[in-house]
Structure formats: structure tokens, C-alpha cells
Amino acid sequence: MARHLEPGRLVTVEVPATGANLGPGFDCFGLALDWYEQVQLEVLTAGYHIEVSGESADELPRDESHLIIRSALLGLADLGVDAPGLGLRCHNTIPHGRGLGSSSAAIVAGLIGAASLAGVAPDRQWLLGHANAIEGHPDNVGAAIHGGFVLAYESDGIQVAQAQVEGEVEAAVFIPDTPVATSAARDLLPQTVPHADAVANAGRAALLVHALTAAPDLLLDATRDWLHQSYREPAMPRSYELVKTLRSKGFAAVISGAGPGVLVLGRSAELDPLASVAAPGFELRRLGIGVAARTIELTP
């Protein structure tokens, strides 16, 4: 029999934006960024009351199909807890459809909020299993749950290994003015790739772990990819051209996640010249490495 939550219980959750793939780490590498969304969930006497502002607010549902509410309801049900109603308040700052993990942030926020409302310390493996089931791939959600740089892999379910990013490494993102749906980007990927490309990609993925954790001088070589970025060019030609331009100038630039955002990694001083790069239609934002999603306030 489900345990019922009392109306008035309120939780505030903070969750980071994330970049994924990072070049060669397709569907397994993720990186949390110090750009955070705050989400409030409240137990109501009945129904759903949703207040959303900011990025893409006009395009989002105002019922239980909202991704944060849907994720929270899934989490509560799994914990054997029932809420008579839920209220949601959030101001979206992470752009939607730009490869910066907005959907992962919503999913993780809903699940952490559900656990906190239920009076349960959110277990990272529990969060990862449910978030991956909703999102369909673990790189962004893994980074949001664990913070920093993560490698997600499958072994008796989805697992995450976390590595410490070298202290001087920061990030910059070029945010395009138009989105691309993740599904559209994925539809461009081939079912098979040449064996030589797979071998080369595996080598660079291994090198990227070393570059991010110990040898930032190798980031340009380490972010070279053969598996996905060039295939997605038709969906984001401006972004792919920007990546090529930046890499030709020595910047470790990649498509962030499914795009079309462009992520650049490097030491702070190495990223400073990005401010003078001509990139019409893109907004440049400098970021540090982010920490894990967390509950920041809980009102009984």
C-alpha cells in the first residue's frame, strides 16, 4: 500500500547543464558544467500546478506530461509513495535542443525531487537507472547525477566511472540561435562504420581520459572523432563548420551532445582568444566544471 505525502512538503533541487560525447566518447562520456537550473516541487492537495518561465516556456506542457513531473511521478511510484498533487516552479536557463542536457537536467531534477519529498536520500545508482530508462542514453544524466567528468558503461545495468578533471581545465560553449532535435541528429548516424574508424576512435577516447585528467596539452588530439560528428553535419552545417574552424586554430572544439551547440575544452588562458572568434548566430559562454545535482532545501 502506497504511503501518502502530506500537502505542503516542498523541495528545491539544483541540477547542472551537461555536455556529452566530447568528441570520441559517443554515448558514454559526459561532463557537468557550472550552469545550474533550480527546480521546486511541492506536494499539493490535488492536481498539477506548473509555473514555468524562461527558455522554451511557451512550448512546454502544463500537466503531468511535463518531463520534470513525469520523472517525479515515476520516482515516487517506484518508492511506494503517492502525492495527491504536485506543483512545479522553475525558470529555465539551459537552452532546449542545443546539446547542453536540458532534458537530462529535467529528468534528474524530477527524480531527486521525488526521492527528497519521499524522505529518501537519493541513491545515485537508483537515479541513474531510472534517468537512463527515461532519457535513453546515460552520458548526460550520468554527468548530472555524479558531477564532473564521467564514463558511462553497461555491466549488469548502467554503471558510471567518475574521473577528476585536471584543475586548470575549463569549458566554453557556442550556443546557436536555433535548435536541432536529438532524434533528428541520431537519425543521420549509420548502422555501421569502417573498422579503421572504430579503432581510431577507441584510441582517441582513451587519450581523452588522460588529457582531461592529467595532460590538457593533448586535448586537441584527444577530441578527434570519427563516429558521429561528420555524419550529423547536414542537420547542423553552421555548427560543424565552426568546429572545423576552431580546430584549425588549435582549439579542442566538439559538437556538444547531439548538437548543435559547440563545446570547447582547455585551460582558461587558452580559451580567452575565443572572444574574438567570429561566430554569427552563436552566443559564447565561458563555464567551469560543474558539480552533481543536489537537493538544496527541503521544507517538511
FIMAR-888188 format. One line per 2 residues: number of its first residue (from 1); their letters; for each residue x, z negated, y of C-alpha. Coordinates in pm, 1 decimal, decimal comma. Layout:
REM residues N
NUM = a = X/Z/Y; ...
This chain:
REM residues 300
1 = ma = 0,0/0,0/0,0; 140,0/101,5/338,2
3 = rh = 248,5/-162,7/587,3; 78,4/-115,4/925,0
5 = le = 267,8/-130,3/1254,4; 119,2/-319,6/1546,5
7 = pg = 45,2/-114,4/1860,3; 284,0/-172,2/2148,9
9 = rl = 605,0/-157,9/1947,8; 842,5/66,3/2144,5
11 = vt = 1182,9/216,7/2065,5; 1428,1/417,9/2276,6
13 = ve = 1672,5/643,1/2091,9; 1973,9/830,3/2225,5
15 = vp = 2098,2/1139,7/2041,3; 2377,7/1388,0/2122,7
17 = at = 2383,6/1762,7/2161,3; 2596,6/1926,8/1894,9
19 = ga = 2795,1/2241,4/1827,0; 2818,6/2379,4/1475,5
21 = nl = 3027,9/2622,6/1269,8; 3314,8/2601,7/1522,6
23 = gp = 3424,5/2945,7/1409,9; 3520,6/2939,9/1039,6
25 = gf = 3321,9/2630,3/932,9; 2994,0/2814,6/875,4
27 = dc = 2707,2/2576,8/789,8; 2947,7/2287,7/726,5
29 = fg = 3142,6/2194,6/1044,1; 2966,3/2009,4/1324,4
31 = la = 3078,3/1844,8/1646,3; 2886,7/1592,4/1856,3
33 = ld = 2911,0/1642,0/2233,5; 2876,3/1375,1/2500,9
35 = wy = 2549,0/1520,3/2627,0; 2263,7/1292,4/2530,3
37 = eq = 1888,1/1308,5/2506,5; 1682,7/988,8/2534,4
39 = vq = 1354,7/966,9/2344,7; 1090,6/691,3/2348,5
41 = le = 844,9/638,3/2064,5; 562,4/387,0/2089,6
43 = vl = 303,8/271,2/1837,2; -45,9/339,0/1973,8
45 = ta = -387,2/220,9/1861,6; -483,3/576,9/1764,3
47 = gy = -392,1/942,2/1804,2; -91,8/1101,7/1971,1
49 = hi = 6,3/1093,7/2335,9; 300,6/1317,3/2424,7
51 = ev = 473,5/1332,9/2761,6; 748,5/1596,6/2766,2
53 = sg = 930,4/1736,6/3067,2; 1245,4/1937,2/3124,4
55 = es = 1380,0/2217,2/2905,3; 1110,0/2430,6/2735,9
57 = ad = 848,9/2160,2/2800,4; 571,8/2414,6/2856,8
59 = el = 637,9/2576,1/2518,5; 619,9/2259,6/2306,6
61 = pr = 311,3/2128,3/2123,0; 135,0/1812,5/2236,3
63 = de = 14,6/1697,4/1895,3; 158,1/1575,2/1565,0
65 = sh = 328,0/1912,4/1509,5; 586,0/1827,2/1778,6
67 = li = 917,7/1813,0/1593,7; 1000,6/1456,3/1700,2
69 = ir = 657,3/1327,4/1598,8; 661,5/1526,5/1274,9
71 = sa = 1002,6/1386,2/1184,8; 895,6/1032,8/1275,0
73 = ll = 583,2/1058,9/1060,5; 787,1/1182,3/766,7
75 = gl = 1028,3/891,8/806,8; 752,4/632,4/836,7
77 = ad = 575,4/767,2/529,3; 895,1/753,5/325,4
79 = lg = 947,2/391,5/432,6; 593,2/299,8/330,4
81 = vd = 485,9/228,7/687,9; 179,5/350,7/874,9
83 = ap = 138,1/380,7/1251,6; -223,8/409,9/1375,8
85 = gl = -96,8/637,9/1653,3; 226,9/742,7/1820,6
87 = gl = 327,8/803,1/2180,1; 628,4/1014,7/2274,0
89 = rc = 809,0/1030,5/2607,8; 1115,4/1245,6/2664,0
91 = hn = 1283,8/1456,2/2928,9; 1456,5/1746,2/2757,1
93 = ti = 1800,6/1835,2/2891,1; 1953,9/2016,7/2592,1
95 = ph = 1856,6/2385,1/2624,7; 1649,0/2521,0/2338,5
97 = gr = 1764,3/2822,5/2140,2; 2121,0/2813,9/2275,1
99 = gl = 2309,5/2682,8/1970,1; 2351,0/2327,7/2102,1
101 = gs = 2148,5/2142,3/1840,4; 1824,5/2078,5/2029,8
103 = ss = 1615,1/2086,2/1711,3; 1863,8/1863,9/1528,4
105 = aa = 1851,3/1616,4/1815,7; 1472,0/1608,4/1792,9
107 = iv = 1473,8/1558,2/1416,6; 1734,4/1283,0/1421,1
109 = ag = 1562,0/1109,1/1713,3; 1232,1/1107,2/1526,1
111 = li = 1385,4/969,9/1206,8; 1591,9/699,1/1378,5
113 = ga = 1289,0/607,3/1586,9; 1076,3/576,1/1273,4
115 = as = 1327,1/350,9/1099,1; 1363,5/129,8/1406,0
117 = la = 986,9/99,1/1451,2; 964,0/4,4/1084,4
119 = gv = 1223,9/-268,5/1135,7; 1480,3/-96,5/914,6
121 = ap = 1843,3/-36,9/1011,1; 1872,7/344,2/986,3
123 = dr = 2084,6/433,3/682,6; 2299,2/739,1/752,4
125 = qw = 2250,9/886,8/405,9; 1874,1/843,5/434,5
127 = ll = 1881,5/1007,3/776,5; 2097,2/1294,3/653,2
129 = gh = 1881,6/1371,0/350,6; 1558,5/1387,6/548,7
131 = an = 1710,7/1562,8/850,5; 1870,0/1829,6/632,2
133 = ai = 1539,6/1884,4/449,3; 1362,9/1945,5/780,8
135 = eg = 1638,0/2146,1/953,5; 1753,5/2348,6/652,6
137 = hp = 2129,2/2307,3/709,4; 2338,0/1992,2/759,1
139 = dn = 2606,9/2071,6/1018,8; 2425,5/1987,3/1343,6
141 = vg = 2225,2/1697,5/1201,5; 2537,7/1558,7/1034,1
143 = aa = 2724,1/1557,7/1365,7; 2429,1/1398,4/1548,5
145 = ih = 2399,9/1122,7/1286,4; 2771,6/1045,5/1248,4
147 = gg = 2916,1/1148,6/1585,9; 3247,0/1324,9/1642,5
149 = fv = 3367,3/1594,5/1403,7; 3205,9/1621,2/1060,9
151 = la = 3228,7/1832,7/749,3; 2903,9/1850,6/552,7
153 = ye = 2911,6/1944,3/186,6; 2694,3/1923,6/-124,8
155 = sd = 2780,0/1685,6/-407,8; 2482,2/1510,7/-567,2
157 = gi = 2295,0/1582,0/-246,7; 2430,4/1643,7/102,4
159 = qv = 2736,1/1438,9/195,8; 2935,0/1412,6/518,9
161 = aq = 3305,6/1350,7/572,3; 3399,6/1243,9/923,6
163 = aq = 3737,8/1300,3/1088,1; 3881,0/1157,2/1408,9
165 = ve = 3924,5/1422,3/1678,7; 4268,6/1421,2/1845,1
167 = ge = 4234,3/1218,1/2163,0; 4307,0/1494,4/2414,2
169 = ve = 4059,9/1748,6/2271,8; 3754,5/1822,0/2482,6
171 = aa = 3489,5/2092,4/2489,0; 3333,1/2332,7/2733,4
173 = vf = 3013,3/2529,2/2681,1; 2897,3/2850,7/2842,4
175 = ip = 2518,3/2826,2/2835,0; 2338,6/3161,8/2857,9
177 = dt = 2021,4/3206,8/3058,6; 1827,2/3345,6/2760,1
179 = pv = 1781,7/3200,5/2410,4; 1812,9/3351,8/2063,8
181 = at = 1608,5/3218,7/1772,4; 1820,5/3076,3/1489,9
183 = sa = 1612,3/3270,5/1237,7; 1686,8/3598,7/1416,7
185 = ar = 2059,8/3525,5/1413,9; 2054,2/3434,0/1045,0
187 = dl = 1866,4/3749,8/952,2; 2168,1/3954,5/1062,7
189 = lp = 2404,1/3796,2/810,5; 2491,3/3998,5/498,0
191 = qt = 2429,6/3865,1/148,4; 2793,9/3926,3/51,3
193 = vp = 3125,7/3954,0/236,4; 3459,9/4103,3/127,9
195 = ha = 3672,7/3870,9/-83,4; 3962,8/3905,1/160,9
197 = da = 3741,0/3785,3/447,2; 3627,4/3481,6/247,4
199 = va = 3987,8/3392,1/165,1; 4098,2/3428,3/526,1
201 = na = 3805,3/3220,5/646,3; 3878,8/2941,4/400,0
203 = gr = 4234,6/2921,7/525,6; 4129,3/2900,6/888,8
205 = aa = 3865,6/2637,0/811,9; 4135,7/2420,8/656,1
207 = ll = 4359,8/2484,0/954,8; 4080,0/2386,1/1193,9
209 = vh = 4056,3/2038,9/1039,6; 4428,8/1994,5/1106,4
211 = al = 4404,1/2142,4/1457,5; 4112,6/1923,1/1565,7
213 = ta = 4257,4/1603,2/1425,4; 4631,5/1640,2/1482,6
215 = ap = 4750,6/1971,9/1627,6; 4538,4/2109,8/1917,5
217 = dl = 4803,0/2375,4/1985,5; 4667,2/2553,7/1677,5
219 = ll = 4302,8/2566,2/1791,0; 4306,9/2934,0/1888,8
221 = da = 4427,0/3047,0/1545,6; 4217,8/2783,8/1369,1
223 = tr = 3887,0/2901,3/1520,4; 3919,8/3260,8/1394,9
225 = dw = 3615,8/3360,0/1189,3; 3528,0/3646,8/954,1
227 = lh = 3194,0/3530,2/809,3; 2926,2/3527,2/1076,0
229 = qs = 3006,9/3585,4/1443,1; 3069,9/3960,2/1438,9
231 = yr = 2759,0/4019,6/1227,2; 2547,7/3842,3/1488,4
233 = ep = 2675,7/4049,9/1778,5; 2358,9/4267,8/1801,6
235 = am = 2149,3/3956,4/1875,4; 2387,7/3824,0/2143,0
237 = pr = 2613,5/4100,2/2274,9; 2694,7/3921,1/2602,5
239 = sy = 2799,1/3606,2/2417,4; 3012,4/3793,3/2165,9
241 = el = 3182,3/3984,8/2444,5; 3250,3/3657,6/2627,2
243 = vk = 3404,8/3508,4/2312,5; 3633,8/3810,7/2278,0
245 = tl = 3730,7/3794,5/2645,5; 3806,5/3422,9/2633,5
247 = rs = 4007,4/3451,7/2311,7; 4210,6/3734,8/2461,2
249 = kg = 4302,8/3493,0/2740,3; 4414,4/3226,6/2491,9
251 = fa = 4103,0/3007,1/2482,8; 3972,4/2877,9/2147,8
253 = av = 3622,0/3016,7/2200,7; 3348,1/3047,9/1938,5
255 = is = 2975,2/3105,9/1918,1; 2815,9/2760,6/1913,3
257 = ga = 2595,0/2726,0/1608,0; 2362,0/3023,1/1578,6
259 = gp = 2427,9/3103,9/1945,0; 2407,9/3239,4/2196,2
261 = gv = 2593,4/2951,0/2361,1; 2972,5/2978,7/2363,9
263 = lv = 3183,2/2672,1/2282,6; 3547,8/2637,6/2385,5
265 = lg = 3780,9/2368,5/2247,2; 4109,2/2248,2/2391,3
267 = rs = 4291,8/1986,4/2593,2; 4142,7/1906,6/2933,1
269 = ae = 4414,1/2084,5/3133,2; 4384,5/2389,3/2908,2
271 = ld = 4011,5/2411,1/2981,8; 4044,8/2379,5/3360,6
273 = pl = 4101,0/2756,4/3415,7; 3758,6/2827,2/3261,6
275 = as = 3606,9/2750,7/3602,1; 3747,5/3077,3/3734,8
277 = va = 3633,5/3294,7/3442,4; 3365,0/3544,1/3543,2
279 = ap = 3066,6/3495,3/3313,7; 2747,5/3629,0/3477,7
281 = gf = 2434,6/3486,3/3322,0; 2614,5/3178,8/3185,7
283 = el = 2638,8/2823,4/3315,9; 2964,3/2638,0/3241,9
285 = rr = 2950,5/2271,9/3141,4; 3250,7/2052,7/3053,2
287 = lg = 3199,4/1789,4/2784,6; 3383,7/1528,6/2584,9
289 = ig = 3337,0/1447,2/2218,5; 3011,0/1266,0/2152,9
291 = va = 2918,5/958,4/1953,0; 2649,1/902,8/1692,8
293 = ar = 2279,7/887,5/1767,3; 2158,0/531,3/1805,8
295 = ti = 1873,8/301,8/1897,5; 1942,4/164,5/2243,9
297 = el = 1631,4/-51,7/2293,0; 1357,1/-190,2/2069,8
299 = tp = 1056,5/-381,4/2201,9; 859,8/-573,2/1935,6
